[in-house]
Amino acid sequence: MPTSRLQIPHQLETAEAQRRILKFADATRQNPGTLITNIEDSWSGNTGTFRFSVLGMTISGGVKVEPERVQIDLQYPLTALLFKSRIEQEILAKAGQLLRK
C-alpha cells in the first residue's frame, strides 16, 4: 500500500493546533456537500489515527501534533495512486490554513 508523510509547520500551542484539527474533522463530518465522507478518528494525547473516504476510496493514516509541526502519515489504496499528489496538495493547503496563527 503506497504511503506518504506530510509535515506542516505551525507557531501555535500544541493544544490549539490539535483543537483546530479536531474542529475541522467535526465540521467536515457534518457537511454533506463535501467529497470527503465516512470520517473516523481516534486520539490518544497528541497522536491520532484516522480513516476517510474520497471518491469511493478509503485513505487511512496517523497524525502527530508536535510543538512546531503537525506530521500526517497517509496510506493509499492502489486505486488512489493517480490522485495521490492532488490529495496531498489539498491536505497541505487546508492544514496550512487551519494552522495559520
Secondary structure, 3 states (H helix, E strand, C coil): CCEEEEEEECCCCHHHHHHHHHHHHHHHHCCCCCCEEEEEEEEECCEEEEEEEECCEEEEEEEEECCCEEEEEEECCHHHHHHHHHHHHHHHHHHHHHCCC
